[in-house]
Amino acid sequence: MALSKEEETQRLILLGAISQLDEAERNEIYALKDKFLGVFKTATKPELAMAALGLASADAQK
């Protein structure tokens, strides 16, 4: 699925911010991203994985 212009802009802004972090933090972010993508690949529908990620994010902020 292609990103909208707004989504691609947000992605580029995030990548720019990440590039300013030290190498260890960047590596951790990219390793976690790869783990999340692995979860998305196991979901029967992408929206189910997105819902689960949203719930996990909310739970982590408690």
PDB file of N, H, CA, C and O in Angstrom:
ATOM      1  N   MET A   1       0.851  -1.169   0.000  1.00  0.00           N
ATOM      2  CA  MET A   1       0.000   0.000   0.000  1.00  0.00           C
ATOM      3  C   MET A   1       0.901   1.237   0.000  1.00  0.00           C
ATOM      4  O   MET A   1       1.821   1.342   0.811  1.00  0.00           O
ATOM      5  N   ALA A   2       0.634   2.157  -0.899  1.00  0.00           N
ATOM      6  H   ALA A   2      -0.114   2.072  -1.558  1.00  0.00           H
ATOM      7  CA  ALA A   2       1.440   3.376  -1.021  1.00  0.00           C
ATOM      8  C   ALA A   2       1.055   4.387   0.052  1.00  0.00           C
ATOM      9  O   ALA A   2      -0.095   4.465   0.483  1.00  0.00           O
ATOM     10  N   LEU A   3       2.052   5.154   0.464  1.00  0.00           N
ATOM     11  H   LEU A   3       2.986   5.091   0.114  1.00  0.00           H
ATOM     12  CA  LEU A   3       1.811   6.205   1.453  1.00  0.00           C
ATOM     13  C   LEU A   3       1.272   7.449   0.766  1.00  0.00           C
ATOM     14  O   LEU A   3       1.634   7.749  -0.372  1.00  0.00           O
ATOM     15  N   SER A   4       0.410   8.166   1.463  1.00  0.00           N
ATOM     16  H   SER A   4       0.116   7.923   2.387  1.00  0.00           H
ATOM     17  CA  SER A   4      -0.045   9.455   0.955  1.00  0.00           C
ATOM     18  C   SER A   4       1.108  10.442   1.073  1.00  0.00           C
ATOM     19  O   SER A   4       2.110  10.149   1.726  1.00  0.00           O
ATOM     20  N   LYS A   5       0.975  11.599   0.453  1.00  0.00           N
ATOM     21  H   LYS A   5       0.161  11.837  -0.077  1.00  0.00           H
ATOM     22  CA  LYS A   5       2.020  12.626   0.559  1.00  0.00           C
ATOM     23  C   LYS A   5       2.240  13.026   2.011  1.00  0.00           C
ATOM     24  O   LYS A   5       3.379  13.206   2.443  1.00  0.00           O
ATOM     25  N   GLU A   6       1.156  13.165   2.764  1.00  0.00           N
ATOM     26  H   GLU A   6       0.231  13.018   2.413  1.00  0.00           H
ATOM     27  CA  GLU A   6       1.264  13.544   4.177  1.00  0.00           C
ATOM     28  C   GLU A   6       1.985  12.460   4.977  1.00  0.00           C
ATOM     29  O   GLU A   6       2.842  12.761   5.808  1.00  0.00           O
ATOM     30  N   GLU A   7       1.637  11.205   4.725  1.00  0.00           N
ATOM     31  H   GLU A   7       0.941  10.960   4.050  1.00  0.00           H
ATOM     32  CA  GLU A   7       2.286  10.101   5.437  1.00  0.00           C
ATOM     33  C   GLU A   7       3.773  10.018   5.092  1.00  0.00           C
ATOM     34  O   GLU A   7       4.604   9.768   5.966  1.00  0.00           O
ATOM     35  N   GLU A   8       4.102  10.226   3.826  1.00  0.00           N
ATOM     36  H   GLU A   8       3.427  10.428   3.117  1.00  0.00           H
ATOM     37  CA  GLU A   8       5.504  10.194   3.421  1.00  0.00           C
ATOM     38  C   GLU A   8       6.270  11.356   4.045  1.00  0.00           C
ATOM     39  O   GLU A   8       7.424  11.194   4.443  1.00  0.00           O
ATOM     40  N   THR A   9       5.639  12.527   4.134  1.00  0.00           N
ATOM     41  H   THR A   9       4.701  12.658   3.811  1.00  0.00           H
ATOM     42  CA  THR A   9       6.274  13.673   4.785  1.00  0.00           C
ATOM     43  C   THR A   9       6.534  13.367   6.251  1.00  0.00           C
ATOM     44  O   THR A   9       7.617  13.651   6.761  1.00  0.00           O
ATOM     45  N   GLN A  10       5.549  12.790   6.934  1.00  0.00           N
ATOM     46  H   GLN A  10       4.669  12.559   6.520  1.00  0.00           H
ATOM     47  CA  GLN A  10       5.724  12.422   8.344  1.00  0.00           C
ATOM     48  C   GLN A  10       6.837  11.396   8.505  1.00  0.00           C
ATOM     49  O   GLN A  10       7.619  11.461   9.453  1.00  0.00           O
ATOM     50  N   ARG A  11       6.903  10.458   7.584  1.00  0.00           N
ATOM     51  H   ARG A  11       6.267  10.405   6.814  1.00  0.00           H
ATOM     52  CA  ARG A  11       7.951   9.432   7.622  1.00  0.00           C
ATOM     53  C   ARG A  11       9.329  10.080   7.490  1.00  0.00           C
ATOM     54  O   ARG A  11      10.251   9.739   8.230  1.00  0.00           O
ATOM     55  N   LEU A  12       9.467  11.007   6.553  1.00  0.00           N
ATOM     56  H   LEU A  12       8.718  11.283   5.951  1.00  0.00           H
ATOM     57  CA  LEU A  12      10.752  11.675   6.345  1.00  0.00           C
ATOM     58  C   LEU A  12      11.147  12.531   7.542  1.00  0.00           C
ATOM     59  O   LEU A  12      12.322  12.587   7.905  1.00  0.00           O
ATOM     60  N   ILE A  13      10.176  13.196   8.155  1.00  0.00           N
ATOM     61  H   ILE A  13       9.221  13.150   7.861  1.00  0.00           H
ATOM     62  CA  ILE A  13      10.455  13.991   9.359  1.00  0.00           C
ATOM     63  C   ILE A  13      10.946  13.080  10.477  1.00  0.00           C
ATOM     64  O   ILE A  13      11.912  13.402  11.169  1.00  0.00           O
ATOM     65  N   LEU A  14      10.284  11.955  10.649  1.00  0.00           N
ATOM     66  H   LEU A  14       9.499  11.693  10.087  1.00  0.00           H
ATOM     67  CA  LEU A  14      10.682  11.003  11.687  1.00  0.00           C
ATOM     68  C   LEU A  14      12.082  10.451  11.418  1.00  0.00           C
ATOM     69  O   LEU A  14      12.896  10.348  12.336  1.00  0.00           O
ATOM     70  N   LEU A  15      12.359  10.098  10.174  1.00  0.00           N
ATOM     71  H   LEU A  15      11.698  10.182   9.428  1.00  0.00           H
ATOM     72  CA  LEU A  15      13.695   9.608   9.833  1.00  0.00           C
ATOM     73  C   LEU A  15      14.757  10.668  10.098  1.00  0.00           C
ATOM     74  O   LEU A  15      15.856  10.351  10.554  1.00  0.00           O
ATOM     75  N   GLY A  16      14.430  11.930   9.814  1.00  0.00           N
ATOM     76  H   GLY A  16      13.537  12.188   9.444  1.00  0.00           H
ATOM     77  CA  GLY A  16      15.365  13.013  10.098  1.00  0.00           C
ATOM     78  C   GLY A  16      15.641  13.142  11.583  1.00  0.00           C
ATOM     79  O   GLY A  16      16.784  13.333  11.997  1.00  0.00           O
ATOM     80  N   ALA A  17      14.587  13.036  12.385  1.00  0.00           N
ATOM     81  H   ALA A  17      13.658  12.880  12.048  1.00  0.00           H
ATOM     82  CA  ALA A  17      14.756  13.123  13.840  1.00  0.00           C
ATOM     83  C   ALA A  17      15.577  11.943  14.355  1.00  0.00           C
ATOM     84  O   ALA A  17      16.446  12.113  15.210  1.00  0.00           O
ATOM     85  N   ILE A  18      15.303  10.763  13.839  1.00  0.00           N
ATOM     86  H   ILE A  18      14.597  10.625  13.145  1.00  0.00           H
ATOM     87  CA  ILE A  18      16.043   9.572  14.261  1.00  0.00           C
ATOM     88  C   ILE A  18      17.515   9.696  13.884  1.00  0.00           C
ATOM     89  O   ILE A  18      18.388   9.245  14.626  1.00  0.00           O
ATOM     90  N   SER A  19      17.787  10.297  12.751  1.00  0.00           N
ATOM     91  H   SER A  19      17.078  10.663  12.148  1.00  0.00           H
ATOM     92  CA  SER A  19      19.180  10.425  12.305  1.00  0.00           C
ATOM     93  C   SER A  19      20.012  11.289  13.243  1.00  0.00           C
ATOM     94  O   SER A  19      21.240  11.213  13.224  1.00  0.00           O
ATOM     95  N   GLN A  20      19.363  12.107  14.062  1.00  0.00           N
ATOM     96  H   GLN A  20      18.365  12.169  14.078  1.00  0.00           H
ATOM     97  CA  GLN A  20      20.071  12.970  15.002  1.00  0.00           C
ATOM     98  C   GLN A  20      20.430  12.254  16.304  1.00  0.00           C
ATOM     99  O   GLN A  20      21.190  12.785  17.113  1.00  0.00           O
ATOM    100  N   LEU A  21      19.893  11.061  16.509  1.00  0.00           N
ATOM    101  H   LEU A  21      19.276  10.629  15.851  1.00  0.00           H
ATOM    102  CA  LEU A  21      20.172  10.295  17.725  1.00  0.00           C
ATOM    103  C   LEU A  21      21.533   9.620  17.617  1.00  0.00           C
ATOM    104  O   LEU A  21      22.100   9.509  16.530  1.00  0.00           O
ATOM    105  N   ASP A  22      22.046   9.171  18.755  1.00  0.00           N
ATOM    106  H   ASP A  22      21.585   9.261  19.638  1.00  0.00           H
ATOM    107  CA  ASP A  22      23.320   8.449  18.685  1.00  0.00           C
ATOM    108  C   ASP A  22      23.088   7.065  18.077  1.00  0.00           C
ATOM    109  O   ASP A  22      21.959   6.583  17.991  1.00  0.00           O
ATOM    110  N   GLU A  23      24.175   6.452  17.667  1.00  0.00           N
ATOM    111  H   GLU A  23      25.092   6.843  17.737  1.00  0.00           H
ATOM    112  CA  GLU A  23      24.093   5.197  16.919  1.00  0.00           C
ATOM    113  C   GLU A  23      23.374   4.090  17.687  1.00  0.00           C
ATOM    114  O   GLU A  23      22.594   3.340  17.100  1.00  0.00           O
ATOM    115  N   ALA A  24      23.624   3.981  18.975  1.00  0.00           N
ATOM    116  H   ALA A  24      24.257   4.590  19.452  1.00  0.00           H
ATOM    117  CA  ALA A  24      22.985   2.927  19.777  1.00  0.00           C
ATOM    118  C   ALA A  24      21.468   3.098  19.789  1.00  0.00           C
ATOM    119  O   ALA A  24      20.732   2.120  19.667  1.00  0.00           O
ATOM    120  N   GLU A  25      21.001   4.338  19.936  1.00  0.00           N
ATOM    121  H   GLU A  25      21.599   5.133  20.035  1.00  0.00           H
ATOM    122  CA  GLU A  25      19.552   4.582  19.938  1.00  0.00           C
ATOM    123  C   GLU A  25      18.955   4.313  18.565  1.00  0.00           C
ATOM    124  O   GLU A  25      17.877   3.727  18.461  1.00  0.00           O
ATOM    125  N   ARG A  26      19.646   4.735  17.508  1.00  0.00           N
ATOM    126  H   ARG A  26      20.521   5.211  17.592  1.00  0.00           H
ATOM    127  CA  ARG A  26      19.157   4.456  16.145  1.00  0.00           C
ATOM    128  C   ARG A  26      19.058   2.952  15.919  1.00  0.00           C
ATOM    129  O   ARG A  26      18.063   2.460  15.387  1.00  0.00           O
ATOM    130  N   ASN A  27      20.095   2.228  16.328  1.00  0.00           N
ATOM    131  H   ASN A  27      20.903   2.628  16.761  1.00  0.00           H
ATOM    132  CA  ASN A  27      20.086   0.775  16.143  1.00  0.00           C
ATOM    133  C   ASN A  27      18.940   0.120  16.901  1.00  0.00           C
ATOM    134  O   ASN A  27      18.306  -0.807  16.397  1.00  0.00           O
ATOM    135  N   GLU A  28      18.673   0.603  18.111  1.00  0.00           N
ATOM    136  H   GLU A  28      19.187   1.357  18.520  1.00  0.00           H
ATOM    137  CA  GLU A  28      17.566   0.047  18.892  1.00  0.00           C
ATOM    138  C   GLU A  28      16.233   0.313  18.202  1.00  0.00           C
ATOM    139  O   GLU A  28      15.384  -0.575  18.121  1.00  0.00           O
ATOM    140  N   ILE A  29      16.048   1.529  17.708  1.00  0.00           N
ATOM    141  H   ILE A  29      16.737   2.251  17.774  1.00  0.00           H
ATOM    142  CA  ILE A  29      14.804   1.876  17.012  1.00  0.00           C
ATOM    143  C   ILE A  29      14.609   0.983  15.794  1.00  0.00           C
ATOM    144  O   ILE A  29      13.519   0.448  15.586  1.00  0.00           O
ATOM    145  N   TYR A  30      15.650   0.817  14.991  1.00  0.00           N
ATOM    146  H   TYR A  30      16.535   1.252  15.160  1.00  0.00           H
ATOM    147  CA  TYR A  30      15.515   0.006  13.785  1.00  0.00           C
ATOM    148  C   TYR A  30      15.312  -1.474  14.113  1.00  0.00           C
ATOM    149  O   TYR A  30      14.600  -2.168  13.388  1.00  0.00           O
ATOM    150  N   ALA A  31      15.920  -1.965  15.182  1.00  0.00           N
ATOM    151  H   ALA A  31      16.499  -1.401  15.771  1.00  0.00           H
ATOM    152  CA  ALA A  31      15.704  -3.353  15.600  1.00  0.00           C
ATOM    153  C   ALA A  31      14.260  -3.556  16.052  1.00  0.00           C
ATOM    154  O   ALA A  31      13.637  -4.564  15.719  1.00  0.00           O
ATOM    155  N   LEU A  32      13.735  -2.603  16.808  1.00  0.00           N
ATOM    156  H   LEU A  32      14.242  -1.785  17.079  1.00  0.00           H
ATOM    157  CA  LEU A  32      12.339  -2.698  17.245  1.00  0.00           C
ATOM    158  C   LEU A  32      11.392  -2.604  16.055  1.00  0.00           C
ATOM    159  O   LEU A  32      10.393  -3.322  15.994  1.00  0.00           O
ATOM    160  N   LYS A  33      11.703  -1.723  15.113  1.00  0.00           N
ATOM    161  H   LYS A  33      12.514  -1.140  15.163  1.00  0.00           H
ATOM    162  CA  LYS A  33      10.878  -1.599  13.904  1.00  0.00           C
ATOM    163  C   LYS A  33      10.811  -2.934  13.176  1.00  0.00           C
ATOM    164  O   LYS A  33       9.742  -3.347  12.727  1.00  0.00           O
ATOM    165  N   ASP A  34      11.955  -3.612  13.060  1.00  0.00           N
ATOM    166  H   ASP A  34      12.824  -3.277  13.425  1.00  0.00           H
ATOM    167  CA  ASP A  34      11.974  -4.912  12.390  1.00  0.00           C
ATOM    168  C   ASP A  34      11.110  -5.935  13.122  1.00  0.00           C
ATOM    169  O   ASP A  34      10.437  -6.748  12.488  1.00  0.00           O
ATOM    170  N   LYS A  35      11.126  -5.897  14.458  1.00  0.00           N
ATOM    171  H   LYS A  35      11.673  -5.236  14.973  1.00  0.00           H
ATOM    172  CA  LYS A  35      10.272  -6.801  15.238  1.00  0.00           C
ATOM    173  C   LYS A  35       8.798  -6.501  14.990  1.00  0.00           C
ATOM    174  O   LYS A  35       7.993  -7.418  14.824  1.00  0.00           O
ATOM    175  N   PHE A  36       8.442  -5.208  14.966  1.00  0.00           N
ATOM    176  H   PHE A  36       9.095  -4.463  15.101  1.00  0.00           H
ATOM    177  CA  PHE A  36       7.055  -4.834  14.700  1.00  0.00           C
ATOM    178  C   PHE A  36       6.630  -5.301  13.306  1.00  0.00           C
ATOM    179  O   PHE A  36       5.524  -5.812  13.132  1.00  0.00           O
ATOM    180  N   LEU A  37       7.502  -5.126  12.324  1.00  0.00           N
ATOM    181  H   LEU A  37       8.400  -4.711  12.466  1.00  0.00           H
ATOM    182  CA  LEU A  37       7.167  -5.566  10.974  1.00  0.00           C
ATOM    183  C   LEU A  37       6.954  -7.074  10.924  1.00  0.00           C
ATOM    184  O   LEU A  37       6.112  -7.561  10.169  1.00  0.00           O
ATOM    185  N   GLY A  38       7.713  -7.813  11.726  1.00  0.00           N
ATOM    186  H   GLY A  38       8.397  -7.418  12.339  1.00  0.00           H
ATOM    187  CA  GLY A  38       7.512  -9.257  11.805  1.00  0.00           C
ATOM    188  C   GLY A  38       6.123  -9.600  12.313  1.00  0.00           C
ATOM    189  O   GLY A  38       5.487 -10.532  11.820  1.00  0.00           O
ATOM    190  N   VAL A  39       5.654  -8.847  13.301  1.00  0.00           N
ATOM    191  H   VAL A  39       6.171  -8.090  13.701  1.00  0.00           H
ATOM    192  CA  VAL A  39       4.305  -9.050  13.831  1.00  0.00           C
ATOM    193  C   VAL A  39       3.272  -8.729  12.750  1.00  0.00           C
ATOM    194  O   VAL A  39       2.290  -9.455  12.595  1.00  0.00           O
ATOM    195  N   PHE A  40       3.489  -7.646  12.006  1.00  0.00           N
ATOM    196  H   PHE A  40       4.287  -7.056  12.132  1.00  0.00           H
ATOM    197  CA  PHE A  40       2.547  -7.273  10.957  1.00  0.00           C
ATOM    198  C   PHE A  40       2.442  -8.371   9.900  1.00  0.00           C
ATOM    199  O   PHE A  40       1.365  -8.612   9.356  1.00  0.00           O
ATOM    200  N   LYS A  41       3.553  -9.028   9.614  1.00  0.00           N
ATOM    201  H   LYS A  41       4.428  -8.831  10.056  1.00  0.00           H
ATOM    202  CA  LYS A  41       3.545 -10.091   8.608  1.00  0.00           C
ATOM    203  C   LYS A  41       2.747 -11.304   9.073  1.00  0.00           C
ATOM    204  O   LYS A  41       2.256 -12.068   8.242  1.00  0.00           O
ATOM    205  N   THR A  42       2.607 -11.499  10.388  1.00  0.00           N
ATOM    206  H   THR A  42       3.006 -10.879  11.063  1.00  0.00           H
ATOM    207  CA  THR A  42       1.857 -12.649  10.891  1.00  0.00           C
ATOM    208  C   THR A  42       0.362 -12.364  11.006  1.00  0.00           C
ATOM    209  O   THR A  42      -0.435 -13.292  11.146  1.00  0.00           O
ATOM    210  N   ALA A  43      -0.023 -11.099  10.950  1.00  0.00           N
ATOM    211  H   ALA A  43       0.624 -10.345  10.837  1.00  0.00           H
ATOM    212  CA  ALA A  43      -1.439 -10.729  11.089  1.00  0.00           C
ATOM    213  C   ALA A  43      -2.202 -11.104   9.820  1.00  0.00           C
ATOM    214  O   ALA A  43      -1.674 -11.007   8.713  1.00  0.00           O
ATOM    215  N   THR A  44      -3.434 -11.527   9.997  1.00  0.00           N
ATOM    216  H   THR A  44      -3.863 -11.605  10.897  1.00  0.00           H
ATOM    217  CA  THR A  44      -4.253 -11.863   8.833  1.00  0.00           C
ATOM    218  C   THR A  44      -4.690 -10.618   8.079  1.00  0.00           C
ATOM    219  O   THR A  44      -4.955 -10.673   6.878  1.00  0.00           O
ATOM    220  N   LYS A  45      -4.765  -9.486   8.791  1.00  0.00           N
ATOM    221  H   LYS A  45      -4.550  -9.442   9.767  1.00  0.00           H
ATOM    222  CA  LYS A  45      -5.119  -8.202   8.179  1.00  0.00           C
ATOM    223  C   LYS A  45      -4.227  -7.129   8.798  1.00  0.00           C
ATOM    224  O   LYS A  45      -4.032  -7.126  10.013  1.00  0.00           O
ATOM    225  N   PRO A  46      -3.681  -6.216   7.989  1.00  0.00           N
ATOM    226  CA  PRO A  46      -2.823  -5.161   8.533  1.00  0.00           C
ATOM    227  C   PRO A  46      -3.514  -4.321   9.605  1.00  0.00           C
ATOM    228  O   PRO A  46      -2.877  -3.889  10.566  1.00  0.00           O
ATOM    229  N   GLU A  47      -4.812  -4.092   9.441  1.00  0.00           N
ATOM    230  H   GLU A  47      -5.330  -4.444   8.660  1.00  0.00           H
ATOM    231  CA  GLU A  47      -5.516  -3.248  10.410  1.00  0.00           C
ATOM    232  C   GLU A  47      -5.598  -3.908  11.790  1.00  0.00           C
ATOM    233  O   GLU A  47      -5.683  -3.214  12.803  1.00  0.00           O
ATOM    234  N   LEU A  48      -5.573  -5.234  11.834  1.00  0.00           N
ATOM    235  H   LEU A  48      -5.504  -5.798  11.011  1.00  0.00           H
ATOM    236  CA  LEU A  48      -5.563  -5.921  13.126  1.00  0.00           C
ATOM    237  C   LEU A  48      -4.234  -5.686  13.842  1.00  0.00           C
ATOM    238  O   LEU A  48      -4.203  -5.464  15.052  1.00  0.00           O
ATOM    239  N   ALA A  49      -3.153  -5.737  13.097  1.00  0.00           N
ATOM    240  H   ALA A  49      -3.177  -5.917  12.114  1.00  0.00           H
ATOM    241  CA  ALA A  49      -1.840  -5.464  13.684  1.00  0.00           C
ATOM    242  C   ALA A  49      -1.751  -4.012  14.139  1.00  0.00           C
ATOM    243  O   ALA A  49      -1.163  -3.728  15.183  1.00  0.00           O
ATOM    244  N   MET A  50      -2.323  -3.093  13.373  1.00  0.00           N
ATOM    245  H   MET A  50      -2.800  -3.323  12.525  1.00  0.00           H
ATOM    246  CA  MET A  50      -2.313  -1.674  13.761  1.00  0.00           C
ATOM    247  C   MET A  50      -3.111  -1.476  15.044  1.00  0.00           C
ATOM    248  O   MET A  50      -2.690  -0.725  15.923  1.00  0.00           O
ATOM    249  N   ALA A  51      -4.253  -2.140  15.160  1.00  0.00           N
ATOM    250  H   ALA A  51      -4.595  -2.751  14.445  1.00  0.00           H
ATOM    251  CA  ALA A  51      -5.062  -2.027  16.375  1.00  0.00           C
ATOM    252  C   ALA A  51      -4.299  -2.579  17.576  1.00  0.00           C
ATOM    253  O   ALA A  51      -4.317  -1.983  18.653  1.00  0.00           O
ATOM    254  N   ALA A  52      -3.636  -3.706  17.395  1.00  0.00           N
ATOM    255  H   ALA A  52      -3.621  -4.190  16.520  1.00  0.00           H
ATOM    256  CA  ALA A  52      -2.854  -4.295  18.481  1.00  0.00           C
ATOM    257  C   ALA A  52      -1.701  -3.380  18.879  1.00  0.00           C
ATOM    258  O   ALA A  52      -1.409  -3.235  20.066  1.00  0.00           O
ATOM    259  N   LEU A  53      -1.051  -2.769  17.910  1.00  0.00           N
ATOM    260  H   LEU A  53      -1.288  -2.887  16.946  1.00  0.00           H
ATOM    261  CA  LEU A  53       0.045  -1.840  18.199  1.00  0.00           C
ATOM    262  C   LEU A  53      -0.467  -0.616  18.949  1.00  0.00           C
ATOM    263  O   LEU A  53       0.190  -0.128  19.868  1.00  0.00           O
ATOM    264  N   GLY A  54      -1.631  -0.124  18.563  1.00  0.00           N
ATOM    265  H   GLY A  54      -2.166  -0.520  17.816  1.00  0.00           H
ATOM    266  CA  GLY A  54      -2.234   1.005  19.274  1.00  0.00           C
ATOM    267  C   GLY A  54      -2.547   0.661  20.720  1.00  0.00           C
ATOM    268  O   GLY A  54      -2.293   1.460  21.621  1.00  0.00           O
ATOM    269  N   LEU A  55      -3.096  -0.523  20.943  1.00  0.00           N
ATOM    270  H   LEU A  55      -3.302  -1.172  20.211  1.00  0.00           H
ATOM    271  CA  LEU A  55      -3.389  -0.961  22.313  1.00  0.00           C
ATOM    272  C   LEU A  55      -2.112  -1.123  23.128  1.00  0.00           C
ATOM    273  O   LEU A  55      -2.051  -0.717  24.288  1.00  0.00           O
ATOM    274  N   ALA A  56      -1.102  -1.712  22.520  1.00  0.00           N
ATOM    275  H   ALA A  56      -1.151  -2.042  21.577  1.00  0.00           H
ATOM    276  CA  ALA A  56       0.172  -1.894  23.223  1.00  0.00           C
ATOM    277  C   ALA A  56       0.790  -0.548  23.576  1.00  0.00           C
ATOM    278  O   ALA A  56       1.345  -0.380  24.662  1.00  0.00           O
ATOM    279  N   SER A  57       0.694   0.396  22.673  1.00  0.00           N
ATOM    280  H   SER A  57       0.243   0.260  21.791  1.00  0.00           H
ATOM    281  CA  SER A  57       1.229   1.735  22.926  1.00  0.00           C
ATOM    282  C   SER A  57       0.501   2.401  24.081  1.00  0.00           C
ATOM    283  O   SER A  57       1.124   3.016  24.946  1.00  0.00           O
ATOM    284  N   ALA A  58      -0.818   2.278  24.091  1.00  0.00           N
ATOM    285  H   ALA A  58      -1.324   1.779  23.387  1.00  0.00           H
ATOM    286  CA  ALA A  58      -1.604   2.865  25.181  1.00  0.00           C
ATOM    287  C   ALA A  58      -1.272   2.192  26.511  1.00  0.00           C
ATOM    288  O   ALA A  58      -1.135   2.864  27.533  1.00  0.00           O
ATOM    289  N   ASP A  59      -1.144   0.868  26.497  1.00  0.00           N
ATOM    290  H   ASP A  59      -1.255   0.322  25.667  1.00  0.00           H
ATOM    291  CA  ASP A  59      -0.808   0.139  27.726  1.00  0.00           C
ATOM    292  C   ASP A  59       0.577   0.521  28.239  1.00  0.00           C
ATOM    293  O   ASP A  59       0.780   0.630  29.448  1.00  0.00           O
ATOM    294  N   ALA A  60       1.519   0.721  27.341  1.00  0.00           N
ATOM    295  H   ALA A  60       1.354   0.632  26.359  1.00  0.00           H
ATOM    296  CA  ALA A  60       2.889   1.063  27.737  1.00  0.00           C
ATOM    297  C   ALA A  60       2.970   2.441  28.383  1.00  0.00           C
ATOM    298  O   ALA A  60       3.895   2.718  29.147  1.00  0.00           O
ATOM    299  N   GLN A  61       2.003   3.304  28.079  1.00  0.00           N
ATOM    300  H   GLN A  61       1.251   3.079  27.459  1.00  0.00           H
ATOM    301  CA  GLN A  61       2.020   4.671  28.608  1.00  0.00           C
ATOM    302  C   GLN A  61       1.292   4.801  29.937  1.00  0.00           C
ATOM    303  O   GLN A  61       1.220   5.896  30.494  1.00  0.00           O
ATOM    304  N   LYS A  62       0.748   3.700  30.455  1.00  0.00           N
ATOM    305  H   LYS A  62       0.806   2.810  30.003  1.00  0.00           H
ATOM    306  CA  LYS A  62       0.013   3.734  31.733  1.00  0.00           C
ATOM    307  C   LYS A  62       0.952   4.047  32.864  1.00  0.00           C
ATOM    308  O   LYS A  62       0.527   4.120  34.017  1.00  0.00           O
TER     309      LYS A  62
END
